[in-house]
Amino acid sequence: METPHALPKPHVDYDRFRASAPDAAAALAALGRAVDETGLEKTLTELVKVRVSQINGCAFCLQFHLNLARKLEIEAGKLDLVAVWREAPGYSVRERAALAWAEHLSGMNRRPIPEDAYAALRDVFSEAEATSLTVSVATINAWNRIAGGLAFTPPRRT
């Protein structure tokens, strides 16, 4: 019989992180606001943040962004199948391009980004949108490493 895996003991919780590193927390929040202010669809960036948090195995960020995605009324079917978006119906051309780009950026430590990946992104997004999306992916990757590394306890599902 397999022994149940114990949940990680939080090293620092989210509130303590914000209290002990207020400038870092504010800088990351400012990056998120900067992307929001560009007009890039919030539903798109939240879907991407859910997928990147899945890839990185960050329970805190995954639950946090699932909660936000539900508040934005992103279809449950999209959230349920985002891990297998390539094989699932219901994703727009923009969502598919954004998810592919997010996966390339989040996996660049394991494999180089294909030469044609940015061109494929630009087929669907303007240069400004592609740049904003890249900042959004970089920011959630940073949050995943902070929340995962410090073992933040996931928020309650809302």
Chimera marker file (.cmm) of the C-alpha trace (Angstrom):
<marker_set name="trace">
<marker id="1" x="0.000" y="0.000" z="0.000" r="1" g="1" b="0" radius="0.5"/>
<marker id="2" x="1.241" y="3.440" z="-0.925" r="1" g="1" b="0" radius="0.5"/>
<marker id="3" x="1.911" y="5.873" z="1.899" r="1" g="1" b="0" radius="0.5"/>
<marker id="4" x="-0.054" y="9.118" z="1.539" r="1" g="1" b="0" radius="0.5"/>
<marker id="5" x="2.102" y="12.082" z="0.623" r="1" g="1" b="0" radius="0.5"/>
<marker id="6" x="2.071" y="14.768" z="3.303" r="1" g="1" b="0" radius="0.5"/>
<marker id="7" x="1.240" y="18.308" z="2.285" r="1" g="1" b="0" radius="0.5"/>
<marker id="8" x="4.246" y="20.620" z="2.365" r="1" g="1" b="0" radius="0.5"/>
<marker id="9" x="4.553" y="22.693" z="5.498" r="1" g="1" b="0" radius="0.5"/>
<marker id="10" x="4.448" y="26.364" z="4.541" r="1" g="1" b="0" radius="0.5"/>
<marker id="11" x="7.787" y="28.063" z="5.006" r="1" g="1" b="0" radius="0.5"/>
<marker id="12" x="6.257" y="31.512" z="4.656" r="1" g="1" b="0" radius="0.5"/>
<marker id="13" x="2.595" y="32.144" z="3.889" r="1" g="1" b="0" radius="0.5"/>
<marker id="14" x="1.341" y="34.663" z="1.341" r="1" g="1" b="0" radius="0.5"/>
<marker id="15" x="0.596" y="37.385" z="3.901" r="1" g="1" b="0" radius="0.5"/>
<marker id="16" x="3.990" y="36.975" z="5.567" r="1" g="1" b="0" radius="0.5"/>
<marker id="17" x="5.687" y="37.109" z="2.170" r="1" g="1" b="0" radius="0.5"/>
<marker id="18" x="3.923" y="40.390" z="1.414" r="1" g="1" b="0" radius="0.5"/>
<marker id="19" x="4.920" y="41.724" z="4.854" r="1" g="1" b="0" radius="0.5"/>
<marker id="20" x="8.543" y="40.576" z="4.680" r="1" g="1" b="0" radius="0.5"/>
<marker id="21" x="9.130" y="41.504" z="1.028" r="1" g="1" b="0" radius="0.5"/>
<marker id="22" x="6.682" y="44.362" z="0.387" r="1" g="1" b="0" radius="0.5"/>
<marker id="23" x="8.698" y="45.904" z="-2.456" r="1" g="1" b="0" radius="0.5"/>
<marker id="24" x="8.971" y="42.577" z="-4.297" r="1" g="1" b="0" radius="0.5"/>
<marker id="25" x="5.259" y="41.862" z="-3.830" r="1" g="1" b="0" radius="0.5"/>
<marker id="26" x="4.399" y="45.368" z="-5.024" r="1" g="1" b="0" radius="0.5"/>
<marker id="27" x="6.677" y="45.060" z="-8.061" r="1" g="1" b="0" radius="0.5"/>
<marker id="28" x="5.061" y="41.788" z="-9.107" r="1" g="1" b="0" radius="0.5"/>
<marker id="29" x="1.593" y="43.252" z="-8.569" r="1" g="1" b="0" radius="0.5"/>
<marker id="30" x="2.602" y="46.289" z="-10.649" r="1" g="1" b="0" radius="0.5"/>
<marker id="31" x="3.624" y="44.026" z="-13.531" r="1" g="1" b="0" radius="0.5"/>
<marker id="32" x="0.199" y="42.401" z="-13.421" r="1" g="1" b="0" radius="0.5"/>
<marker id="33" x="-1.550" y="45.767" z="-13.416" r="1" g="1" b="0" radius="0.5"/>
<marker id="34" x="0.636" y="46.972" z="-16.279" r="1" g="1" b="0" radius="0.5"/>
<marker id="35" x="-0.522" y="44.039" z="-18.406" r="1" g="1" b="0" radius="0.5"/>
<marker id="36" x="-4.154" y="44.596" z="-17.382" r="1" g="1" b="0" radius="0.5"/>
<marker id="37" x="-3.887" y="48.249" z="-18.417" r="1" g="1" b="0" radius="0.5"/>
<marker id="38" x="-2.797" y="47.327" z="-21.958" r="1" g="1" b="0" radius="0.5"/>
<marker id="39" x="-6.281" y="46.037" z="-22.707" r="1" g="1" b="0" radius="0.5"/>
<marker id="40" x="-5.205" y="42.442" z="-23.274" r="1" g="1" b="0" radius="0.5"/>
<marker id="41" x="-8.210" y="40.334" z="-22.365" r="1" g="1" b="0" radius="0.5"/>
<marker id="42" x="-8.202" y="39.502" z="-18.657" r="1" g="1" b="0" radius="0.5"/>
<marker id="43" x="-9.951" y="36.195" z="-19.405" r="1" g="1" b="0" radius="0.5"/>
<marker id="44" x="-7.072" y="35.276" z="-21.719" r="1" g="1" b="0" radius="0.5"/>
<marker id="45" x="-4.348" y="36.149" z="-19.223" r="1" g="1" b="0" radius="0.5"/>
<marker id="46" x="-6.119" y="34.269" z="-16.419" r="1" g="1" b="0" radius="0.5"/>
<marker id="47" x="-6.459" y="31.163" z="-18.595" r="1" g="1" b="0" radius="0.5"/>
<marker id="48" x="-2.732" y="31.375" z="-19.328" r="1" g="1" b="0" radius="0.5"/>
<marker id="49" x="-1.911" y="31.819" z="-15.620" r="1" g="1" b="0" radius="0.5"/>
<marker id="50" x="-3.923" y="28.707" z="-14.789" r="1" g="1" b="0" radius="0.5"/>
<marker id="51" x="-2.035" y="26.693" z="-17.414" r="1" g="1" b="0" radius="0.5"/>
<marker id="52" x="1.403" y="27.952" z="-16.382" r="1" g="1" b="0" radius="0.5"/>
<marker id="53" x="0.632" y="27.251" z="-12.726" r="1" g="1" b="0" radius="0.5"/>
<marker id="54" x="-0.335" y="23.685" z="-13.702" r="1" g="1" b="0" radius="0.5"/>
<marker id="55" x="2.929" y="23.245" z="-15.606" r="1" g="1" b="0" radius="0.5"/>
<marker id="56" x="4.963" y="24.544" z="-12.673" r="1" g="1" b="0" radius="0.5"/>
<marker id="57" x="3.017" y="22.583" z="-10.072" r="1" g="1" b="0" radius="0.5"/>
<marker id="58" x="2.133" y="25.619" z="-7.970" r="1" g="1" b="0" radius="0.5"/>
<marker id="59" x="-0.973" y="24.779" z="-5.944" r="1" g="1" b="0" radius="0.5"/>
<marker id="60" x="-1.310" y="28.269" z="-4.476" r="1" g="1" b="0" radius="0.5"/>
<marker id="61" x="-1.191" y="30.057" z="-7.840" r="1" g="1" b="0" radius="0.5"/>
<marker id="62" x="-3.363" y="27.449" z="-9.532" r="1" g="1" b="0" radius="0.5"/>
<marker id="63" x="-6.144" y="27.843" z="-6.971" r="1" g="1" b="0" radius="0.5"/>
<marker id="64" x="-5.719" y="31.631" z="-6.833" r="1" g="1" b="0" radius="0.5"/>
<marker id="65" x="-6.104" y="31.970" z="-10.612" r="1" g="1" b="0" radius="0.5"/>
<marker id="66" x="-8.882" y="29.393" z="-10.854" r="1" g="1" b="0" radius="0.5"/>
<marker id="67" x="-10.785" y="31.521" z="-8.339" r="1" g="1" b="0" radius="0.5"/>
<marker id="68" x="-10.184" y="34.645" z="-10.449" r="1" g="1" b="0" radius="0.5"/>
<marker id="69" x="-11.107" y="32.818" z="-13.655" r="1" g="1" b="0" radius="0.5"/>
<marker id="70" x="-14.411" y="31.716" z="-12.152" r="1" g="1" b="0" radius="0.5"/>
<marker id="71" x="-15.155" y="35.308" z="-11.082" r="1" g="1" b="0" radius="0.5"/>
<marker id="72" x="-14.518" y="36.358" z="-14.674" r="1" g="1" b="0" radius="0.5"/>
<marker id="73" x="-16.979" y="33.647" z="-15.725" r="1" g="1" b="0" radius="0.5"/>
<marker id="74" x="-14.523" y="31.738" z="-17.896" r="1" g="1" b="0" radius="0.5"/>
<marker id="75" x="-16.370" y="28.632" z="-19.043" r="1" g="1" b="0" radius="0.5"/>
<marker id="76" x="-15.946" y="25.689" z="-16.687" r="1" g="1" b="0" radius="0.5"/>
<marker id="77" x="-15.182" y="23.431" z="-19.650" r="1" g="1" b="0" radius="0.5"/>
<marker id="78" x="-12.172" y="25.557" z="-20.587" r="1" g="1" b="0" radius="0.5"/>
<marker id="79" x="-10.851" y="25.471" z="-17.059" r="1" g="1" b="0" radius="0.5"/>
<marker id="80" x="-11.484" y="21.733" z="-16.771" r="1" g="1" b="0" radius="0.5"/>
<marker id="81" x="-9.575" y="20.937" z="-19.975" r="1" g="1" b="0" radius="0.5"/>
<marker id="82" x="-6.870" y="23.604" z="-20.104" r="1" g="1" b="0" radius="0.5"/>
<marker id="83" x="-4.176" y="20.995" z="-19.337" r="1" g="1" b="0" radius="0.5"/>
<marker id="84" x="-5.117" y="19.244" z="-22.604" r="1" g="1" b="0" radius="0.5"/>
<marker id="85" x="-6.174" y="22.297" z="-24.633" r="1" g="1" b="0" radius="0.5"/>
<marker id="86" x="-4.596" y="20.965" z="-27.843" r="1" g="1" b="0" radius="0.5"/>
<marker id="87" x="-7.016" y="18.025" z="-27.883" r="1" g="1" b="0" radius="0.5"/>
<marker id="88" x="-10.039" y="19.875" z="-26.507" r="1" g="1" b="0" radius="0.5"/>
<marker id="89" x="-12.694" y="21.892" z="-28.336" r="1" g="1" b="0" radius="0.5"/>
<marker id="90" x="-13.840" y="25.340" z="-27.342" r="1" g="1" b="0" radius="0.5"/>
<marker id="91" x="-10.610" y="27.340" z="-27.315" r="1" g="1" b="0" radius="0.5"/>
<marker id="92" x="-10.365" y="30.353" z="-29.622" r="1" g="1" b="0" radius="0.5"/>
<marker id="93" x="-7.473" y="30.934" z="-32.012" r="1" g="1" b="0" radius="0.5"/>
<marker id="94" x="-6.148" y="33.628" z="-29.635" r="1" g="1" b="0" radius="0.5"/>
<marker id="95" x="-6.393" y="31.314" z="-26.622" r="1" g="1" b="0" radius="0.5"/>
<marker id="96" x="-4.594" y="28.519" z="-28.461" r="1" g="1" b="0" radius="0.5"/>
<marker id="97" x="-1.810" y="30.842" z="-29.584" r="1" g="1" b="0" radius="0.5"/>
<marker id="98" x="-1.452" y="32.295" z="-26.070" r="1" g="1" b="0" radius="0.5"/>
<marker id="99" x="-1.408" y="28.867" z="-24.416" r="1" g="1" b="0" radius="0.5"/>
<marker id="100" x="1.202" y="27.582" z="-26.886" r="1" g="1" b="0" radius="0.5"/>
<marker id="101" x="3.402" y="30.645" z="-26.245" r="1" g="1" b="0" radius="0.5"/>
<marker id="102" x="2.990" y="30.294" z="-22.479" r="1" g="1" b="0" radius="0.5"/>
<marker id="103" x="4.060" y="26.639" z="-22.656" r="1" g="1" b="0" radius="0.5"/>
<marker id="104" x="7.114" y="27.517" z="-24.767" r="1" g="1" b="0" radius="0.5"/>
<marker id="105" x="8.209" y="30.233" z="-22.336" r="1" g="1" b="0" radius="0.5"/>
<marker id="106" x="7.528" y="28.128" z="-19.253" r="1" g="1" b="0" radius="0.5"/>
<marker id="107" x="9.489" y="25.183" z="-20.649" r="1" g="1" b="0" radius="0.5"/>
<marker id="108" x="12.459" y="27.023" z="-22.087" r="1" g="1" b="0" radius="0.5"/>
<marker id="109" x="14.730" y="25.579" z="-19.391" r="1" g="1" b="0" radius="0.5"/>
<marker id="110" x="14.030" y="22.088" z="-20.797" r="1" g="1" b="0" radius="0.5"/>
<marker id="111" x="13.901" y="22.807" z="-24.520" r="1" g="1" b="0" radius="0.5"/>
<marker id="112" x="14.635" y="25.778" z="-26.746" r="1" g="1" b="0" radius="0.5"/>
<marker id="113" x="11.738" y="27.838" z="-28.013" r="1" g="1" b="0" radius="0.5"/>
<marker id="114" x="11.145" y="26.780" z="-31.642" r="1" g="1" b="0" radius="0.5"/>
<marker id="115" x="12.216" y="29.326" z="-34.254" r="1" g="1" b="0" radius="0.5"/>
<marker id="116" x="8.674" y="29.681" z="-35.582" r="1" g="1" b="0" radius="0.5"/>
<marker id="117" x="6.939" y="30.032" z="-32.187" r="1" g="1" b="0" radius="0.5"/>
<marker id="118" x="7.062" y="33.828" z="-32.045" r="1" g="1" b="0" radius="0.5"/>
<marker id="119" x="5.948" y="34.124" z="-35.675" r="1" g="1" b="0" radius="0.5"/>
<marker id="120" x="2.970" y="31.879" z="-34.867" r="1" g="1" b="0" radius="0.5"/>
<marker id="121" x="2.116" y="34.113" z="-31.919" r="1" g="1" b="0" radius="0.5"/>
<marker id="122" x="2.387" y="37.226" z="-34.103" r="1" g="1" b="0" radius="0.5"/>
<marker id="123" x="-0.008" y="35.699" z="-36.639" r="1" g="1" b="0" radius="0.5"/>
<marker id="124" x="-2.691" y="36.225" z="-33.983" r="1" g="1" b="0" radius="0.5"/>
<marker id="125" x="-1.409" y="39.013" z="-31.696" r="1" g="1" b="0" radius="0.5"/>
<marker id="126" x="-0.034" y="42.483" z="-32.375" r="1" g="1" b="0" radius="0.5"/>
<marker id="127" x="3.519" y="43.191" z="-31.259" r="1" g="1" b="0" radius="0.5"/>
<marker id="128" x="2.234" y="45.092" z="-28.218" r="1" g="1" b="0" radius="0.5"/>
<marker id="129" x="-0.144" y="42.253" z="-27.297" r="1" g="1" b="0" radius="0.5"/>
<marker id="130" x="2.605" y="39.641" z="-27.732" r="1" g="1" b="0" radius="0.5"/>
<marker id="131" x="4.885" y="41.694" z="-25.489" r="1" g="1" b="0" radius="0.5"/>
<marker id="132" x="2.174" y="42.078" z="-22.830" r="1" g="1" b="0" radius="0.5"/>
<marker id="133" x="1.410" y="38.368" z="-22.963" r="1" g="1" b="0" radius="0.5"/>
<marker id="134" x="5.119" y="37.600" z="-22.545" r="1" g="1" b="0" radius="0.5"/>
<marker id="135" x="5.274" y="39.862" z="-19.473" r="1" g="1" b="0" radius="0.5"/>
<marker id="136" x="2.197" y="38.115" z="-18.051" r="1" g="1" b="0" radius="0.5"/>
<marker id="137" x="3.753" y="34.671" z="-18.538" r="1" g="1" b="0" radius="0.5"/>
<marker id="138" x="7.055" y="35.806" z="-17.022" r="1" g="1" b="0" radius="0.5"/>
<marker id="139" x="5.235" y="37.274" z="-14.031" r="1" g="1" b="0" radius="0.5"/>
<marker id="140" x="3.217" y="34.146" z="-13.261" r="1" g="1" b="0" radius="0.5"/>
<marker id="141" x="6.377" y="32.061" z="-13.607" r="1" g="1" b="0" radius="0.5"/>
<marker id="142" x="8.005" y="34.309" z="-10.986" r="1" g="1" b="0" radius="0.5"/>
<marker id="143" x="4.979" y="34.002" z="-8.687" r="1" g="1" b="0" radius="0.5"/>
<marker id="144" x="4.994" y="30.200" z="-9.151" r="1" g="1" b="0" radius="0.5"/>
<marker id="145" x="8.582" y="29.996" z="-8.003" r="1" g="1" b="0" radius="0.5"/>
<marker id="146" x="7.957" y="32.238" z="-5.015" r="1" g="1" b="0" radius="0.5"/>
<marker id="147" x="4.714" y="30.573" z="-3.900" r="1" g="1" b="0" radius="0.5"/>
<marker id="148" x="5.981" y="27.083" z="-4.681" r="1" g="1" b="0" radius="0.5"/>
<marker id="149" x="9.387" y="27.621" z="-3.134" r="1" g="1" b="0" radius="0.5"/>
<marker id="150" x="7.927" y="29.093" z="0.044" r="1" g="1" b="0" radius="0.5"/>
<marker id="151" x="5.078" y="26.515" z="0.013" r="1" g="1" b="0" radius="0.5"/>
<marker id="152" x="2.214" y="28.999" z="0.292" r="1" g="1" b="0" radius="0.5"/>
<marker id="153" x="-0.961" y="27.266" z="1.406" r="1" g="1" b="0" radius="0.5"/>
<marker id="154" x="-3.513" y="27.419" z="-1.427" r="1" g="1" b="0" radius="0.5"/>
<marker id="155" x="-6.428" y="29.790" z="-0.858" r="1" g="1" b="0" radius="0.5"/>
<marker id="156" x="-9.915" y="28.417" z="-0.414" r="1" g="1" b="0" radius="0.5"/>
<marker id="157" x="-11.889" y="27.676" z="-3.535" r="1" g="1" b="0" radius="0.5"/>
<marker id="158" x="-14.403" y="30.404" z="-4.266" r="1" g="1" b="0" radius="0.5"/>
<link id1="1" id2="2" r="1" g="1" b="0" radius="0.2"/>
<link id1="2" id2="3" r="1" g="1" b="0" radius="0.2"/>
<link id1="3" id2="4" r="1" g="1" b="0" radius="0.2"/>
<link id1="4" id2="5" r="1" g="1" b="0" radius="0.2"/>
<link id1="5" id2="6" r="1" g="1" b="0" radius="0.2"/>
<link id1="6" id2="7" r="1" g="1" b="0" radius="0.2"/>
<link id1="7" id2="8" r="1" g="1" b="0" radius="0.2"/>
<link id1="8" id2="9" r="1" g="1" b="0" radius="0.2"/>
<link id1="9" id2="10" r="1" g="1" b="0" radius="0.2"/>
<link id1="10" id2="11" r="1" g="1" b="0" radius="0.2"/>
<link id1="11" id2="12" r="1" g="1" b="0" radius="0.2"/>
<link id1="12" id2="13" r="1" g="1" b="0" radius="0.2"/>
<link id1="13" id2="14" r="1" g="1" b="0" radius="0.2"/>
<link id1="14" id2="15" r="1" g="1" b="0" radius="0.2"/>
<link id1="15" id2="16" r="1" g="1" b="0" radius="0.2"/>
<link id1="16" id2="17" r="1" g="1" b="0" radius="0.2"/>
<link id1="17" id2="18" r="1" g="1" b="0" radius="0.2"/>
<link id1="18" id2="19" r="1" g="1" b="0" radius="0.2"/>
<link id1="19" id2="20" r="1" g="1" b="0" radius="0.2"/>
<link id1="20" id2="21" r="1" g="1" b="0" radius="0.2"/>
<link id1="21" id2="22" r="1" g="1" b="0" radius="0.2"/>
<link id1="22" id2="23" r="1" g="1" b="0" radius="0.2"/>
<link id1="23" id2="24" r="1" g="1" b="0" radius="0.2"/>
<link id1="24" id2="25" r="1" g="1" b="0" radius="0.2"/>
<link id1="25" id2="26" r="1" g="1" b="0" radius="0.2"/>
<link id1="26" id2="27" r="1" g="1" b="0" radius="0.2"/>
<link id1="27" id2="28" r="1" g="1" b="0" radius="0.2"/>
<link id1="28" id2="29" r="1" g="1" b="0" radius="0.2"/>
<link id1="29" id2="30" r="1" g="1" b="0" radius="0.2"/>
<link id1="30" id2="31" r="1" g="1" b="0" radius="0.2"/>
<link id1="31" id2="32" r="1" g="1" b="0" radius="0.2"/>
<link id1="32" id2="33" r="1" g="1" b="0" radius="0.2"/>
<link id1="33" id2="34" r="1" g="1" b="0" radius="0.2"/>
<link id1="34" id2="35" r="1" g="1" b="0" radius="0.2"/>
<link id1="35" id2="36" r="1" g="1" b="0" radius="0.2"/>
<link id1="36" id2="37" r="1" g="1" b="0" radius="0.2"/>
<link id1="37" id2="38" r="1" g="1" b="0" radius="0.2"/>
<link id1="38" id2="39" r="1" g="1" b="0" radius="0.2"/>
<link id1="39" id2="40" r="1" g="1" b="0" radius="0.2"/>
<link id1="40" id2="41" r="1" g="1" b="0" radius="0.2"/>
<link id1="41" id2="42" r="1" g="1" b="0" radius="0.2"/>
<link id1="42" id2="43" r="1" g="1" b="0" radius="0.2"/>
<link id1="43" id2="44" r="1" g="1" b="0" radius="0.2"/>
<link id1="44" id2="45" r="1" g="1" b="0" radius="0.2"/>
<link id1="45" id2="46" r="1" g="1" b="0" radius="0.2"/>
<link id1="46" id2="47" r="1" g="1" b="0" radius="0.2"/>
<link id1="47" id2="48" r="1" g="1" b="0" radius="0.2"/>
<link id1="48" id2="49" r="1" g="1" b="0" radius="0.2"/>
<link id1="49" id2="50" r="1" g="1" b="0" radius="0.2"/>
<link id1="50" id2="51" r="1" g="1" b="0" radius="0.2"/>
<link id1="51" id2="52" r="1" g="1" b="0" radius="0.2"/>
<link id1="52" id2="53" r="1" g="1" b="0" radius="0.2"/>
<link id1="53" id2="54" r="1" g="1" b="0" radius="0.2"/>
<link id1="54" id2="55" r="1" g="1" b="0" radius="0.2"/>
<link id1="55" id2="56" r="1" g="1" b="0" radius="0.2"/>
<link id1="56" id2="57" r="1" g="1" b="0" radius="0.2"/>
<link id1="57" id2="58" r="1" g="1" b="0" radius="0.2"/>
<link id1="58" id2="59" r="1" g="1" b="0" radius="0.2"/>
<link id1="59" id2="60" r="1" g="1" b="0" radius="0.2"/>
<link id1="60" id2="61" r="1" g="1" b="0" radius="0.2"/>
<link id1="61" id2="62" r="1" g="1" b="0" radius="0.2"/>
<link id1="62" id2="63" r="1" g="1" b="0" radius="0.2"/>
<link id1="63" id2="64" r="1" g="1" b="0" radius="0.2"/>
<link id1="64" id2="65" r="1" g="1" b="0" radius="0.2"/>
<link id1="65" id2="66" r="1" g="1" b="0" radius="0.2"/>
<link id1="66" id2="67" r="1" g="1" b="0" radius="0.2"/>
<link id1="67" id2="68" r="1" g="1" b="0" radius="0.2"/>
<link id1="68" id2="69" r="1" g="1" b="0" radius="0.2"/>
<link id1="69" id2="70" r="1" g="1" b="0" radius="0.2"/>
<link id1="70" id2="71" r="1" g="1" b="0" radius="0.2"/>
<link id1="71" id2="72" r="1" g="1" b="0" radius="0.2"/>
<link id1="72" id2="73" r="1" g="1" b="0" radius="0.2"/>
<link id1="73" id2="74" r="1" g="1" b="0" radius="0.2"/>
<link id1="74" id2="75" r="1" g="1" b="0" radius="0.2"/>
<link id1="75" id2="76" r="1" g="1" b="0" radius="0.2"/>
<link id1="76" id2="77" r="1" g="1" b="0" radius="0.2"/>
<link id1="77" id2="78" r="1" g="1" b="0" radius="0.2"/>
<link id1="78" id2="79" r="1" g="1" b="0" radius="0.2"/>
<link id1="79" id2="80" r="1" g="1" b="0" radius="0.2"/>
<link id1="80" id2="81" r="1" g="1" b="0" radius="0.2"/>
<link id1="81" id2="82" r="1" g="1" b="0" radius="0.2"/>
<link id1="82" id2="83" r="1" g="1" b="0" radius="0.2"/>
<link id1="83" id2="84" r="1" g="1" b="0" radius="0.2"/>
<link id1="84" id2="85" r="1" g="1" b="0" radius="0.2"/>
<link id1="85" id2="86" r="1" g="1" b="0" radius="0.2"/>
<link id1="86" id2="87" r="1" g="1" b="0" radius="0.2"/>
<link id1="87" id2="88" r="1" g="1" b="0" radius="0.2"/>
<link id1="88" id2="89" r="1" g="1" b="0" radius="0.2"/>
<link id1="89" id2="90" r="1" g="1" b="0" radius="0.2"/>
<link id1="90" id2="91" r="1" g="1" b="0" radius="0.2"/>
<link id1="91" id2="92" r="1" g="1" b="0" radius="0.2"/>
<link id1="92" id2="93" r="1" g="1" b="0" radius="0.2"/>
<link id1="93" id2="94" r="1" g="1" b="0" radius="0.2"/>
<link id1="94" id2="95" r="1" g="1" b="0" radius="0.2"/>
<link id1="95" id2="96" r="1" g="1" b="0" radius="0.2"/>
<link id1="96" id2="97" r="1" g="1" b="0" radius="0.2"/>
<link id1="97" id2="98" r="1" g="1" b="0" radius="0.2"/>
<link id1="98" id2="99" r="1" g="1" b="0" radius="0.2"/>
<link id1="99" id2="100" r="1" g="1" b="0" radius="0.2"/>
<link id1="100" id2="101" r="1" g="1" b="0" radius="0.2"/>
<link id1="101" id2="102" r="1" g="1" b="0" radius="0.2"/>
<link id1="102" id2="103" r="1" g="1" b="0" radius="0.2"/>
<link id1="103" id2="104" r="1" g="1" b="0" radius="0.2"/>
<link id1="104" id2="105" r="1" g="1" b="0" radius="0.2"/>
<link id1="105" id2="106" r="1" g="1" b="0" radius="0.2"/>
<link id1="106" id2="107" r="1" g="1" b="0" radius="0.2"/>
<link id1="107" id2="108" r="1" g="1" b="0" radius="0.2"/>
<link id1="108" id2="109" r="1" g="1" b="0" radius="0.2"/>
<link id1="109" id2="110" r="1" g="1" b="0" radius="0.2"/>
<link id1="110" id2="111" r="1" g="1" b="0" radius="0.2"/>
<link id1="111" id2="112" r="1" g="1" b="0" radius="0.2"/>
<link id1="112" id2="113" r="1" g="1" b="0" radius="0.2"/>
<link id1="113" id2="114" r="1" g="1" b="0" radius="0.2"/>
<link id1="114" id2="115" r="1" g="1" b="0" radius="0.2"/>
<link id1="115" id2="116" r="1" g="1" b="0" radius="0.2"/>
<link id1="116" id2="117" r="1" g="1" b="0" radius="0.2"/>
<link id1="117" id2="118" r="1" g="1" b="0" radius="0.2"/>
<link id1="118" id2="119" r="1" g="1" b="0" radius="0.2"/>
<link id1="119" id2="120" r="1" g="1" b="0" radius="0.2"/>
<link id1="120" id2="121" r="1" g="1" b="0" radius="0.2"/>
<link id1="121" id2="122" r="1" g="1" b="0" radius="0.2"/>
<link id1="122" id2="123" r="1" g="1" b="0" radius="0.2"/>
<link id1="123" id2="124" r="1" g="1" b="0" radius="0.2"/>
<link id1="124" id2="125" r="1" g="1" b="0" radius="0.2"/>
<link id1="125" id2="126" r="1" g="1" b="0" radius="0.2"/>
<link id1="126" id2="127" r="1" g="1" b="0" radius="0.2"/>
<link id1="127" id2="128" r="1" g="1" b="0" radius="0.2"/>
<link id1="128" id2="129" r="1" g="1" b="0" radius="0.2"/>
<link id1="129" id2="130" r="1" g="1" b="0" radius="0.2"/>
<link id1="130" id2="131" r="1" g="1" b="0" radius="0.2"/>
<link id1="131" id2="132" r="1" g="1" b="0" radius="0.2"/>
<link id1="132" id2="133" r="1" g="1" b="0" radius="0.2"/>
<link id1="133" id2="134" r="1" g="1" b="0" radius="0.2"/>
<link id1="134" id2="135" r="1" g="1" b="0" radius="0.2"/>
<link id1="135" id2="136" r="1" g="1" b="0" radius="0.2"/>
<link id1="136" id2="137" r="1" g="1" b="0" radius="0.2"/>
<link id1="137" id2="138" r="1" g="1" b="0" radius="0.2"/>
<link id1="138" id2="139" r="1" g="1" b="0" radius="0.2"/>
<link id1="139" id2="140" r="1" g="1" b="0" radius="0.2"/>
<link id1="140" id2="141" r="1" g="1" b="0" radius="0.2"/>
<link id1="141" id2="142" r="1" g="1" b="0" radius="0.2"/>
<link id1="142" id2="143" r="1" g="1" b="0" radius="0.2"/>
<link id1="143" id2="144" r="1" g="1" b="0" radius="0.2"/>
<link id1="144" id2="145" r="1" g="1" b="0" radius="0.2"/>
<link id1="145" id2="146" r="1" g="1" b="0" radius="0.2"/>
<link id1="146" id2="147" r="1" g="1" b="0" radius="0.2"/>
<link id1="147" id2="148" r="1" g="1" b="0" radius="0.2"/>
<link id1="148" id2="149" r="1" g="1" b="0" radius="0.2"/>
<link id1="149" id2="150" r="1" g="1" b="0" radius="0.2"/>
<link id1="150" id2="151" r="1" g="1" b="0" radius="0.2"/>
<link id1="151" id2="152" r="1" g="1" b="0" radius="0.2"/>
<link id1="152" id2="153" r="1" g="1" b="0" radius="0.2"/>
<link id1="153" id2="154" r="1" g="1" b="0" radius="0.2"/>
<link id1="154" id2="155" r="1" g="1" b="0" radius="0.2"/>
<link id1="155" id2="156" r="1" g="1" b="0" radius="0.2"/>
<link id1="156" id2="157" r="1" g="1" b="0" radius="0.2"/>
<link id1="157" id2="158" r="1" g="1" b="0" radius="0.2"/>
</marker_set>
